[in-house]
Amino acid sequence: MFALLTTDCSPFINYTPPPIPFRCFRSSSPCRALSVSVSDLERRISAIPLDRFRNFCIVAHVDHGKSTLSDRLLEITGTIEPGGKKQVLDKLDVERERGITVKAQTCTMVYKYKGEDYLLHLVDTPGHVDFRAEVSRSYASCGGAILLVDASQGVQAQTVANFFLAFSQGLHLIPIINKVDLPSADVPRALEQIKTSFELDVENAVLVSAKTGLNVEAVLPAVIEKIPAPVGDATKALRLLLVDSWYSTYKGVILLVRIFDGTVKAGDQITSFATGLKYFVGEVGIMYPEQTPQKSLRAGQLGYIYFNPGMKRSREAKVGDTYTTVGSESLVEALPGFEEPKSMVFVAAYPVDQGDYGHLEDSINQIVLNDRSVTLQKENSEALGAGWRLGFLGTLHCSVFEDRLRQEHGASIIITPPTVPFKVVWANGKEDIVRNPAEFPDGDIVRARVAELQEPYVSVTITMPEEYLGKVIELCEGNRGEQTELQFFTATQVILKYDLPLAQLVDDFFGKLKGVSKGYASLDYEEAEFRRSDIVKLQLLVNKIPVDAVSRVVHTSQAERLGRQWVTKFKGHVDRQLFEVIIQATAGKRIVARETLKPFRKDVLQKLHASDVSRRRKLLEKQKEGRKKLRAVGNIAIDQKAFQGFLAK
């Protein structure tokens, strides 16, 4: 070994290894294939001028086939492989589980038409009325829309709502009849409904079956011919609109943006008009249909951006905000943004375990980042602790929010009916706003020191077809409403205005309105004022002892009905004791409802066989005396789970 080390190595010092011949390997690696396809894609996109861009969305009533049509269009343009997984743009677990679209999703497609490449940006929108905020945001980034109608169902409620929303924003609409292959399809009726309801030209309507692919190839030529190209200038200072955002654990907040002017690329420093904060762009790209990095995004394009270092605080991403490059603020005018929708359904939400409050707060904030139509306000309950008052666009919206919390974040919440504030005007002229029912003055104090009790009202505007007018008026009157105006703005459409107590509005008034109008009625409201009202505190007593955690301020006309519901429900959540438990509901000093929970009873006559009646009576009287003594000294302990079960909506 040592001899080898001392050997003369001079011949090897200037040794040059022979060149290794380059070998071509065929790789099935998706990364290698992706890098080649991305560069080809970038080359094709960079060669397409702005006048060959088209931004459009698909809008329709729920279950009319929007996501299925999106899949066919992605297959025709080669964006996805034919025969792959269905509903590619439905990315949330809850969407696949329920078979509905919850989030508007965008995808970029490159399509060759008459020998030239066109860059198409497709937005698939939800069809349910509870997610109409997603539809209105999609319109802001599009130049036109496909109005999809099911041939067997015809024009339905959300078709009408989407049309008027698009019409008000000046979008070009292309009518398309879907599901023409069904035996129950009635194409002439659907076309006639579109013509009479919307006054659209149906001669050029496209008849398709998205499921079988019948005539779907005629859709994209119609989009190119009838929807105008976006307006913009890539040479001007950058001006982009934040359309949507979502949170990534590794990248922070990712922004979905529409570029109106200029160009943005990795390394640029941009600033927000709303917050004034500055960020360095880490990556830009397009949804194809997943996130596909690009060197730059230019005027007319929709794409995503995330920052390096990342945007970590979700509240910094304000949907509708305008961004521009640092130094160009004086050259750029802020875009108008979006009108945020108003909440229609309100609930109070609390963690099952107060130790999970911090984790649940982070989880809720991340979902609210994705869904700006949820309103958030902190609330506190004596029984359930710290929580939030959440506002949603509808009951399905609330249910989907709860499912997303559980599936995406592993968090569970207790949903309870919300409270509204009330005003107490004291005899000395002082006014107090009471937000917690436990702080509401009791009956004796009200009679002695309170001059007036007031509750908040809202001015409600309801738009509906004439045929539902009677049922809607009946609903409003049943919810203590006061009619202020009734007018016909077309031959068949009615505008109805009511002043309604806020306590009635938050008690799922919108859900009831949708029920009586089959979804055709739309609702808007604005805060009006506090008005004098005959209100009282409804409270629960257990063995004549008030349960402070369970109280609510209600109108006297509803006290008896709610009291009966309360005692019946609470009885099912309280354990039986060795003594009789009396559950009562009181409105002021008046008991409005009562239930009795019978005690466990020992059979004291079990040991008697052939005894006379006096012996039996003596034992029963002795047991009765023991019950009285036990009831006098016995305390009932109500478990936390009983409160959770009773208060849960």
C-alpha positions as CSV (number, residue, x, y, z in Angstrom):
1,M,0.0,0.0,0.0
2,F,2.8,2.4,0.9
3,A,4.7,1.5,-2.2
4,L,1.7,2.6,-4.2
5,L,1.6,6.0,-2.4
6,T,5.2,6.7,-3.2
7,T,4.9,5.8,-6.9
8,D,5.5,8.6,-9.4
9,C,2.2,10.1,-10.3
10,S,3.4,12.6,-12.9
11,P,1.7,10.8,-15.8
12,F,-1.7,11.4,-14.2
13,I,-1.3,15.1,-13.3
14,N,-2.2,16.4,-16.8
15,Y,-4.7,13.6,-17.5
16,T,-7.9,14.7,-19.2
17,P,-10.7,12.2,-19.2
18,P,-12.3,11.4,-22.6
19,P,-15.6,13.2,-23.3
20,I,-18.6,11.2,-22.2
21,P,-21.1,11.0,-25.1
22,F,-24.5,12.7,-24.5
23,R,-27.2,10.1,-24.1
24,C,-30.8,10.9,-24.6
25,F,-33.0,9.3,-21.9
26,R,-36.8,9.0,-22.3
27,S,-38.2,10.1,-18.9
28,S,-41.8,9.7,-17.7
29,S,-41.1,12.3,-15.0
30,P,-44.0,14.8,-14.8
31,C,-41.5,17.6,-13.9
32,R,-39.5,17.1,-17.1
33,A,-42.6,17.1,-19.2
34,L,-44.0,20.2,-17.4
35,S,-40.8,22.2,-18.0
36,V,-41.0,21.6,-21.7
37,S,-44.7,22.3,-21.9
38,V,-44.4,25.5,-19.8
39,S,-41.8,27.0,-22.1
40,D,-43.9,26.1,-25.2
41,L,-46.9,27.6,-23.5
42,E,-45.1,30.8,-22.6
43,R,-43.9,31.1,-26.2
44,R,-47.4,30.8,-27.5
45,I,-48.9,33.2,-25.0
46,S,-46.2,35.9,-25.6
47,A,-46.9,35.8,-29.3
48,I,-50.7,36.5,-28.8
49,P,-51.6,40.2,-29.1
50,L,-54.2,41.8,-26.7
51,D,-56.9,41.9,-29.4
52,R,-56.9,38.1,-29.4
53,F,-57.6,37.9,-25.6
54,R,-61.1,36.9,-24.4
55,N,-62.1,37.0,-20.7
56,F,-65.5,35.3,-20.0
57,C,-67.4,33.4,-17.4
58,I,-70.2,30.8,-17.3
59,V,-73.3,31.8,-15.2
60,A,-76.5,29.8,-14.6
61,H,-78.9,28.5,-12.0
62,V,-77.6,25.7,-9.7
63,D,-77.2,22.3,-11.4
64,H,-77.6,23.5,-15.0
65,G,-74.2,22.1,-16.0
66,K,-71.6,24.9,-15.7
67,S,-68.7,22.7,-14.3
68,T,-69.4,20.0,-16.8
69,L,-69.3,22.5,-19.7
70,S,-66.0,23.9,-18.3
71,D,-64.5,20.4,-18.4
72,R,-65.4,20.0,-22.0
73,L,-63.9,23.4,-23.0
74,L,-60.7,22.5,-21.1
75,E,-60.5,19.2,-23.1
76,I,-61.2,20.9,-26.4
77,T,-58.3,23.4,-25.8
78,G,-55.9,20.6,-24.7
79,T,-55.6,22.1,-21.2
80,I,-56.6,18.8,-19.6
81,E,-56.6,15.2,-20.9
82,P,-59.9,13.9,-22.2
83,G,-61.6,11.4,-19.9
84,G,-59.8,12.6,-16.8
85,K,-61.3,13.4,-13.4
86,K,-64.6,15.3,-13.6
87,Q,-65.3,18.8,-12.4
88,V,-61.6,19.9,-12.6
89,L,-62.4,23.4,-11.4
90,D,-64.3,22.3,-8.3
91,K,-61.2,22.1,-6.0
92,L,-62.7,22.2,-2.5
93,D,-63.7,18.9,-0.7
94,V,-67.1,20.3,0.2
95,E,-67.7,21.1,-3.6
96,R,-67.1,17.5,-4.6
97,E,-69.0,16.1,-1.6
98,R,-72.1,18.2,-2.3
99,G,-71.8,18.3,-6.1
100,I,-72.1,22.2,-6.1
101,T,-69.7,25.0,-7.0
102,V,-68.9,27.2,-4.0
103,K,-65.8,29.2,-5.2
104,A,-65.4,30.9,-8.5
105,Q,-62.4,29.3,-10.2
106,T,-60.4,30.6,-13.2
107,C,-58.4,28.8,-15.9
108,T,-56.4,30.0,-18.8
109,M,-56.8,28.3,-22.2
110,V,-55.0,28.7,-25.6
111,Y,-57.2,27.9,-28.5
112,K,-56.5,28.0,-32.3
113,Y,-59.2,29.5,-34.3
114,K,-58.9,30.2,-38.1
115,G,-55.2,29.5,-37.9
116,E,-54.5,32.0,-35.1
117,D,-54.0,31.5,-31.4
118,Y,-56.4,33.1,-28.9
119,L,-55.8,33.4,-25.1
120,L,-59.0,32.6,-23.3
121,H,-59.6,33.2,-19.6
122,L,-62.6,31.1,-18.3
123,V,-64.2,31.7,-14.9
124,D,-66.6,29.0,-13.6
125,T,-69.0,30.5,-11.1
126,P,-71.4,29.1,-8.4
127,G,-75.1,28.8,-9.3
128,H,-76.6,29.0,-5.8
129,V,-78.0,32.4,-4.7
130,D,-76.0,32.1,-1.4
131,F,-72.7,32.6,-3.4
132,R,-73.8,35.4,-5.7
133,A,-70.8,37.5,-4.3
134,E,-68.5,35.2,-6.3
135,V,-70.5,35.8,-9.5
136,S,-70.4,39.6,-9.1
137,R,-66.6,39.5,-8.6
138,S,-66.2,37.3,-11.7
139,Y,-68.0,39.9,-13.8
140,A,-65.5,42.6,-12.9
141,S,-62.7,40.6,-14.5
142,C,-64.7,39.5,-17.7
143,G,-65.9,41.1,-20.9
144,G,-68.8,38.8,-21.4
145,A,-70.6,35.7,-20.1
146,I,-72.1,32.5,-21.3
147,L,-75.7,32.4,-20.0
148,L,-76.4,28.6,-19.6
149,V,-79.9,27.3,-19.4
150,D,-81.0,23.7,-18.8
151,A,-83.3,22.6,-21.7
152,S,-85.4,20.5,-19.3
153,Q,-85.7,23.1,-16.5
154,G,-85.8,26.4,-18.5
155,V,-85.1,29.8,-17.0
156,Q,-85.0,29.7,-13.2
157,A,-84.5,32.1,-10.3
158,Q,-80.7,32.5,-10.4
159,T,-80.7,32.7,-14.2
160,V,-82.8,35.8,-13.9
161,A,-80.6,37.3,-11.1
162,N,-77.4,36.6,-13.0
163,F,-78.8,38.2,-16.2
164,F,-79.7,41.5,-14.5
165,L,-76.4,41.6,-12.7
166,A,-74.5,41.1,-16.0
167,F,-76.8,43.6,-17.8
168,S,-76.1,46.3,-15.2
169,Q,-72.4,45.9,-15.8
170,G,-72.7,46.0,-19.6
171,L,-71.5,42.5,-20.3
172,H,-72.1,40.7,-23.6
173,L,-74.1,37.6,-23.1
174,I,-74.2,34.4,-25.2
175,P,-77.3,32.2,-24.6
176,I,-76.4,28.5,-24.6
177,I,-79.0,25.7,-24.1
178,N,-77.5,22.7,-22.3
179,K,-78.8,19.1,-21.8
180,V,-80.5,18.9,-25.2
181,D,-80.0,15.1,-25.2
182,L,-82.3,14.5,-22.3
183,P,-85.7,12.9,-23.1
184,S,-87.4,15.7,-21.1
185,A,-85.6,18.5,-22.9
186,D,-87.9,21.2,-24.3
187,V,-85.6,23.4,-26.4
188,P,-88.3,25.7,-28.0
189,R,-89.7,26.5,-24.6
190,A,-86.2,27.4,-23.2
191,L,-85.5,29.6,-26.2
192,E,-88.9,31.4,-25.9
193,Q,-88.2,32.0,-22.2
194,I,-84.8,33.6,-22.9
195,K,-86.4,35.8,-25.6
196,T,-89.3,37.0,-23.5
197,S,-87.5,37.3,-20.2
198,F,-84.2,38.9,-21.3
199,E,-85.0,40.1,-24.9
200,L,-81.8,38.3,-26.1
201,D,-81.4,37.3,-29.8
202,V,-81.9,33.5,-29.6
203,E,-81.3,32.8,-33.4
204,N,-77.6,32.3,-32.7
205,A,-78.0,30.4,-29.4
206,V,-75.8,27.3,-29.2
207,L,-77.5,24.0,-28.4
208,V,-75.2,21.6,-26.6
209,S,-75.0,18.6,-24.3
210,A,-72.0,19.2,-22.1
211,K,-72.2,15.6,-20.7
212,T,-71.9,13.9,-24.1
213,G,-69.9,16.6,-25.8
214,L,-72.6,17.2,-28.5
215,N,-71.9,20.5,-30.4
216,V,-69.6,21.8,-27.6
217,E,-67.0,22.7,-30.2
218,A,-69.3,25.5,-31.4
219,V,-69.1,27.3,-28.0
220,L,-65.6,28.8,-28.2
221,P,-66.0,30.2,-31.8
222,A,-69.1,32.0,-30.5
223,V,-67.1,33.4,-27.5
224,I,-64.4,34.7,-29.9
225,E,-66.9,36.2,-32.3
226,K,-69.3,37.9,-29.8
227,I,-67.2,38.8,-26.7
228,P,-64.9,41.8,-27.1
229,A,-61.2,41.8,-26.3
230,P,-60.2,43.4,-23.0
231,V,-58.9,47.0,-23.1
232,G,-55.5,47.8,-21.7
233,D,-51.9,49.0,-22.5
234,A,-48.9,46.9,-21.6
235,T,-46.6,49.9,-22.0
236,K,-48.3,52.0,-19.3
237,A,-47.6,51.9,-15.5
238,L,-48.8,48.8,-13.8
239,R,-52.4,48.7,-12.6
240,L,-53.9,45.5,-11.4
241,L,-57.0,44.5,-9.5
242,L,-57.1,42.0,-6.7
243,V,-60.0,39.7,-7.6
244,D,-59.6,36.9,-5.0
245,S,-57.1,35.4,-2.6
246,W,-56.3,32.2,-0.7
247,Y,-53.8,31.1,1.9
248,S,-50.9,28.7,1.5
249,T,-49.0,27.4,4.5
250,Y,-45.7,27.7,2.6
251,K,-46.2,30.7,0.3
252,G,-48.4,32.9,2.5
253,V,-51.3,34.7,0.9
254,I,-51.7,34.1,-2.9
255,L,-53.5,36.7,-4.9
256,L,-55.6,36.2,-8.0
257,V,-55.3,39.4,-10.1
258,R,-56.5,40.9,-13.3
259,I,-53.9,43.1,-15.1
260,F,-55.5,46.3,-16.6
261,D,-52.4,48.1,-17.6
262,G,-48.6,47.4,-17.6
263,T,-46.7,44.3,-16.9
264,V,-45.7,42.5,-13.6
265,K,-42.9,40.0,-13.2
266,A,-40.9,38.4,-10.4
267,G,-38.6,40.9,-8.6
268,D,-40.9,43.9,-9.1
269,Q,-41.8,45.9,-6.0
270,I,-45.4,46.8,-5.9
271,T,-47.6,48.7,-3.5
272,S,-51.2,48.5,-2.4
273,F,-53.5,51.6,-2.7
274,A,-55.7,50.4,0.3
275,T,-53.0,49.7,2.9
276,G,-49.9,51.5,1.5
277,L,-47.8,48.4,2.2
278,K,-45.0,47.4,-0.3
279,Y,-44.1,43.9,-1.4
280,F,-41.5,42.2,-3.7
281,V,-43.1,39.8,-6.2
282,G,-41.8,36.3,-5.7
283,E,-43.6,34.5,-8.6
284,V,-46.3,35.2,-11.2
285,G,-48.2,32.7,-13.2
286,I,-51.5,31.5,-14.7
287,M,-54.0,28.8,-13.6
288,Y,-53.6,26.1,-16.3
289,P,-55.7,24.7,-14.5
290,E,-53.2,24.4,-11.6
291,Q,-50.7,27.2,-10.7
292,T,-48.2,27.4,-13.7
293,P,-45.3,29.9,-13.3
294,Q,-44.7,32.5,-16.1
295,K,-42.0,35.1,-16.6
296,S,-44.5,37.9,-16.6
297,L,-48.2,38.8,-16.7
298,R,-49.3,41.7,-19.0
299,A,-52.4,43.8,-19.6
300,G,-55.6,41.8,-20.2
301,Q,-54.4,38.7,-18.4
302,L,-55.7,36.9,-15.3
303,G,-53.2,35.2,-13.1
304,Y,-51.8,34.7,-9.7
305,I,-49.1,36.4,-7.7
306,Y,-47.4,35.7,-4.4
307,F,-44.7,37.7,-2.7
308,N,-41.2,37.0,-1.3
309,P,-41.1,37.4,1.6
310,G,-44.7,36.2,1.6
311,M,-47.8,38.2,2.8
312,K,-48.4,36.5,6.1
313,R,-51.4,38.5,7.5
314,S,-54.5,37.6,5.6
315,R,-56.2,40.9,6.4
316,E,-53.7,42.8,4.2
317,A,-55.3,41.2,1.1
318,K,-58.3,43.4,0.5
319,V,-60.4,42.1,-2.4
320,G,-61.1,44.9,-4.9
321,D,-57.8,46.6,-4.0
322,T,-55.6,48.2,-6.7
323,Y,-51.8,47.6,-6.9
324,T,-49.1,49.4,-8.9
325,T,-45.3,49.5,-9.0
326,V,-43.5,51.6,-6.3
327,G,-43.0,55.1,-7.7
328,S,-46.0,55.0,-10.1
329,E,-48.6,55.8,-7.6
330,S,-49.2,59.3,-9.0
331,L,-49.6,57.9,-12.6
332,V,-52.3,55.4,-11.7
333,E,-55.9,55.9,-10.7
334,A,-57.4,53.3,-8.3
335,L,-60.0,51.0,-9.7
336,P,-63.5,51.2,-8.3
337,G,-63.3,47.7,-6.7
338,F,-66.4,45.7,-5.6
339,E,-69.5,46.4,-3.7
340,E,-69.4,44.0,-0.8
341,P,-72.7,42.0,-0.4
342,K,-74.7,42.3,2.8
343,S,-75.1,39.4,5.2
344,M,-78.6,37.8,5.2
345,V,-78.2,35.1,7.9
346,F,-76.6,35.6,11.2
347,V,-75.3,33.1,13.8
348,A,-73.2,33.1,16.9
349,A,-70.3,30.5,16.8
350,Y,-68.3,29.2,19.8
351,P,-65.5,26.7,20.1
352,V,-66.6,23.3,21.7
353,D,-63.6,23.7,24.0
354,Q,-62.4,27.2,25.0
355,G,-58.8,26.0,24.8
356,D,-59.2,25.7,21.0
357,Y,-60.2,29.4,20.7
358,G,-56.8,30.5,19.3
359,H,-56.7,27.7,16.7
360,L,-60.3,28.3,15.7
361,E,-59.7,32.1,15.3
362,D,-56.8,31.4,12.9
363,S,-58.9,28.9,10.9
364,I,-61.9,31.3,10.6
365,N,-59.6,34.1,9.5
366,Q,-58.1,31.9,6.7
367,I,-61.5,30.9,5.4
368,V,-62.7,34.5,5.6
369,L,-59.7,35.4,3.4
370,N,-61.1,33.0,0.8
371,D,-64.7,34.1,1.3
372,R,-65.0,37.9,1.8
373,S,-68.8,37.7,2.0
374,V,-68.6,36.4,5.6
375,T,-68.8,39.1,8.2
376,L,-67.0,38.6,11.5
377,Q,-67.6,40.2,14.9
378,K,-66.5,39.1,18.4
379,E,-69.2,38.0,20.9
380,N,-69.3,36.6,24.4
381,S,-71.7,34.2,26.2
382,E,-71.9,33.3,29.8
383,A,-72.6,29.7,29.0
384,L,-70.3,29.1,26.1
385,G,-67.5,31.7,26.6
386,A,-65.8,33.8,23.9
387,G,-67.0,33.4,20.3
388,W,-68.0,35.3,17.2
389,R,-71.0,36.6,15.5
390,L,-70.9,35.5,11.8
391,G,-73.0,36.9,9.0
392,F,-73.6,34.8,5.8
393,L,-75.4,35.2,2.5
394,G,-77.7,32.3,3.3
395,T,-78.2,29.1,5.2
396,L,-76.3,26.9,2.6
397,H,-73.4,29.4,2.8
398,C,-73.4,28.9,6.6
399,S,-73.5,25.1,6.3
400,V,-70.6,25.1,3.7
401,F,-68.5,27.4,6.0
402,E,-69.0,24.9,8.9
403,D,-68.0,22.0,6.6
404,R,-64.9,23.8,5.4
405,L,-63.8,24.5,9.0
406,R,-64.1,20.8,9.9
407,Q,-62.6,19.4,6.7
408,E,-59.8,21.9,6.0
409,H,-58.8,22.8,9.6
410,G,-60.1,20.0,11.8
411,A,-62.1,22.6,13.9
412,S,-65.6,22.2,15.3
413,I,-67.9,25.0,16.4
414,I,-71.3,25.3,18.1
415,I,-73.7,27.4,16.1
416,T,-76.3,29.3,18.1
417,P,-79.0,32.0,17.2
418,P,-77.5,35.5,17.4
419,T,-78.5,38.4,19.7
420,V,-79.2,41.9,18.6
421,P,-78.5,45.1,20.6
422,F,-81.4,47.0,22.4
423,K,-81.6,50.5,23.7
424,V,-82.7,51.4,27.3
425,V,-83.9,55.0,27.8
426,W,-83.8,55.7,31.6
427,A,-86.2,58.0,33.3
428,N,-83.3,60.5,34.0
429,G,-82.7,60.8,30.2
430,K,-79.6,58.6,30.0
431,E,-79.5,56.0,27.2
432,D,-77.7,52.6,27.2
433,I,-77.1,50.1,24.5
434,V,-77.5,46.5,25.9
435,R,-75.8,43.8,23.8
436,N,-75.9,41.0,26.4
437,P,-79.3,39.8,27.5
438,A,-78.0,39.2,31.0
439,E,-77.5,43.0,31.4
440,F,-81.1,43.7,30.3
441,P,-83.0,45.3,33.3
442,D,-85.4,43.1,35.2
443,G,-89.2,43.7,35.5
444,D,-89.1,45.7,38.8
445,I,-86.3,48.0,37.5
446,V,-88.1,48.5,34.2
447,R,-91.3,49.6,35.9
448,A,-89.5,51.9,38.4
449,R,-86.6,53.5,36.5
450,V,-87.0,52.9,32.7
451,A,-88.8,55.4,30.5
452,E,-88.7,53.5,27.2
453,L,-87.3,50.3,25.7
454,Q,-86.3,50.4,22.0
455,E,-85.2,47.8,19.4
456,P,-83.4,48.3,16.1
457,Y,-85.3,48.3,12.8
458,V,-84.0,47.9,9.2
459,S,-85.5,49.2,5.9
460,V,-86.0,46.2,3.7
461,T,-86.4,46.3,-0.1
462,I,-87.8,43.1,-1.7
463,T,-87.9,42.6,-5.5
464,M,-90.0,39.7,-6.8
465,P,-92.4,38.5,-9.6
466,E,-96.0,39.7,-9.1
467,E,-97.3,36.1,-8.5
468,Y,-95.5,35.9,-5.1
469,L,-96.7,39.3,-3.8
470,G,-99.4,37.9,-1.5
471,K,-97.2,35.3,0.2
472,V,-94.3,37.8,0.7
473,I,-96.7,40.4,2.3
474,E,-98.0,37.7,4.6
475,L,-94.4,36.7,5.6
476,C,-93.5,40.3,6.3
477,E,-96.6,41.0,8.4
478,G,-96.0,37.8,10.3
479,N,-92.5,39.1,11.2
480,R,-93.9,42.4,12.6
481,G,-93.1,44.4,9.5
482,E,-94.6,47.8,8.6
483,Q,-95.2,48.4,4.9
484,T,-93.8,51.7,3.5
485,E,-94.0,51.3,-0.3
486,L,-95.4,49.1,-3.0
487,Q,-94.7,49.7,-6.7
488,F,-94.5,47.9,-10.1
489,F,-91.3,48.7,-12.0
490,T,-92.2,46.4,-14.9
491,A,-95.5,44.7,-15.8
492,T,-94.5,41.6,-13.9
493,Q,-91.9,42.7,-11.3
494,V,-92.8,44.3,-8.0
495,I,-90.7,46.3,-5.5
496,L,-91.9,46.0,-1.9
497,K,-90.5,48.1,1.0
498,Y,-91.0,47.2,4.6
499,D,-89.6,48.4,8.0
500,L,-88.6,45.2,9.8
501,P,-87.2,44.6,13.3
502,L,-83.5,43.5,13.1
503,A,-84.3,40.6,15.5
504,Q,-86.7,39.1,12.8
505,L,-84.3,39.7,10.0
506,V,-81.4,37.7,11.7
507,D,-83.8,34.8,12.5
508,D,-83.4,33.3,8.9
509,F,-85.9,35.8,7.3
510,F,-84.0,35.4,4.0
511,G,-84.4,31.6,4.1
512,K,-88.2,31.9,4.6
513,L,-88.4,34.5,1.8
514,K,-86.6,32.2,-0.6
515,G,-89.0,29.4,0.5
516,V,-92.3,31.4,-0.2
517,S,-91.0,32.8,-3.5
518,K,-89.2,29.7,-4.9
519,G,-85.9,31.6,-4.9
520,Y,-87.1,34.4,-7.2
521,A,-87.3,37.2,-4.6
522,S,-84.2,39.3,-3.9
523,L,-83.6,41.1,-0.6
524,D,-81.6,44.3,0.3
525,Y,-81.7,46.2,3.5
526,E,-80.1,49.1,5.3
527,E,-80.1,50.1,9.0
528,A,-82.9,52.5,9.9
529,E,-83.3,53.5,13.5
530,F,-84.2,52.4,17.1
531,R,-87.9,52.4,17.7
532,R,-90.1,52.0,20.8
533,S,-91.0,48.4,21.3
534,D,-92.8,46.2,23.8
535,I,-89.9,43.9,24.6
536,V,-89.2,41.7,27.6
537,K,-86.4,39.4,28.9
538,L,-87.3,35.7,28.5
539,Q,-85.5,33.7,31.1
540,L,-85.2,30.0,32.1
541,L,-85.7,28.9,35.8
542,V,-84.7,25.5,37.1
543,N,-86.4,24.7,40.5
544,K,-87.2,28.5,40.7
545,I,-83.5,29.5,40.4
546,P,-82.7,31.7,37.3
547,V,-80.2,30.2,34.7
548,D,-78.4,33.4,33.8
549,A,-76.6,31.7,30.8
550,V,-80.0,31.1,29.1
551,S,-81.8,34.4,28.5
552,R,-83.0,36.3,25.5
553,V,-84.7,39.6,24.8
554,V,-87.9,39.1,22.7
555,H,-91.1,40.8,21.8
556,T,-94.0,40.1,24.1
557,S,-96.0,38.6,21.2
558,Q,-93.4,35.8,20.8
559,A,-92.7,35.2,24.5
560,E,-95.2,32.3,25.0
561,R,-94.3,30.4,21.8
562,L,-90.5,30.7,22.5
563,G,-91.0,29.8,26.2
564,R,-92.8,26.6,25.3
565,Q,-90.0,25.7,22.8
566,W,-87.3,26.4,25.4
567,V,-88.7,24.3,28.3
568,T,-89.4,21.3,26.0
569,K,-85.9,21.4,24.5
570,F,-84.1,22.1,27.8
571,K,-85.9,19.1,29.5
572,G,-84.3,16.8,26.9
573,H,-80.8,18.1,27.9
574,V,-81.1,17.9,31.8
575,D,-80.4,14.7,33.6
576,R,-83.0,13.2,35.9
577,Q,-82.3,13.6,39.6
578,L,-83.5,11.8,42.8
579,F,-85.9,14.7,43.3
580,E,-88.4,16.5,41.0
581,V,-87.0,19.1,38.7
582,I,-89.3,22.0,37.6
583,I,-88.2,23.9,34.4
584,Q,-90.0,27.2,33.8
585,A,-89.8,30.0,31.3
586,T,-90.5,33.5,32.6
587,A,-91.2,36.7,30.6
588,G,-90.7,39.5,33.2
589,K,-92.7,38.4,36.2
590,R,-95.0,36.1,34.3
591,I,-94.4,32.4,33.9
592,V,-95.2,31.5,30.3
593,A,-94.3,27.8,30.1
594,R,-93.5,24.9,32.4
595,E,-92.2,21.3,32.2
596,T,-91.6,18.8,35.0
597,L,-88.8,16.2,35.1
598,K,-89.9,13.3,37.1
599,P,-87.4,11.9,39.8
600,F,-85.9,8.5,39.9
601,R,-88.1,6.4,42.2
602,K,-87.2,3.5,44.4
603,D,-89.8,0.8,44.7
604,V,-90.3,0.7,48.5
605,L,-93.2,-1.8,48.2
606,Q,-90.9,-4.4,46.6
607,K,-90.3,-6.2,49.9
608,L,-94.0,-6.5,50.7
609,H,-95.9,-9.5,49.7
610,A,-99.0,-10.2,51.7
611,S,-99.3,-7.1,53.8
612,D,-102.4,-4.9,54.4
613,V,-103.0,-1.5,52.8
614,S,-102.1,0.6,55.9
615,R,-98.6,-0.8,55.8
616,R,-98.2,0.1,52.2
617,R,-99.6,3.6,52.7
618,K,-97.2,4.2,55.6
619,L,-94.1,3.3,53.5
620,L,-95.3,5.6,50.6
621,E,-95.9,8.5,53.0
622,K,-92.4,8.1,54.4
623,Q,-91.0,8.2,50.9
624,K,-92.9,11.3,50.1
625,E,-91.6,13.1,53.2
626,G,-88.0,12.2,52.2
627,R,-88.6,13.6,48.7
628,K,-89.7,17.0,50.2
629,K,-86.6,17.1,52.4
630,L,-84.3,16.2,49.5
631,R,-86.0,18.8,47.2
632,A,-85.5,21.5,49.9
633,V,-81.7,20.9,50.2
634,G,-80.9,19.4,46.8
635,N,-79.0,21.5,44.2
636,I,-79.1,20.6,40.5
637,A,-75.8,20.9,38.6
638,I,-76.3,21.6,34.9
639,D,-73.5,20.1,32.8
640,Q,-71.7,22.3,30.2
641,K,-72.8,19.8,27.5
642,A,-76.5,20.5,28.4
643,F,-75.9,24.2,27.6
644,Q,-74.1,23.4,24.3
645,G,-76.9,21.0,23.3
646,F,-79.7,23.4,24.2
647,L,-78.1,26.6,22.6
648,A,-76.9,24.9,19.4
649,K,-79.0,25.9,16.4
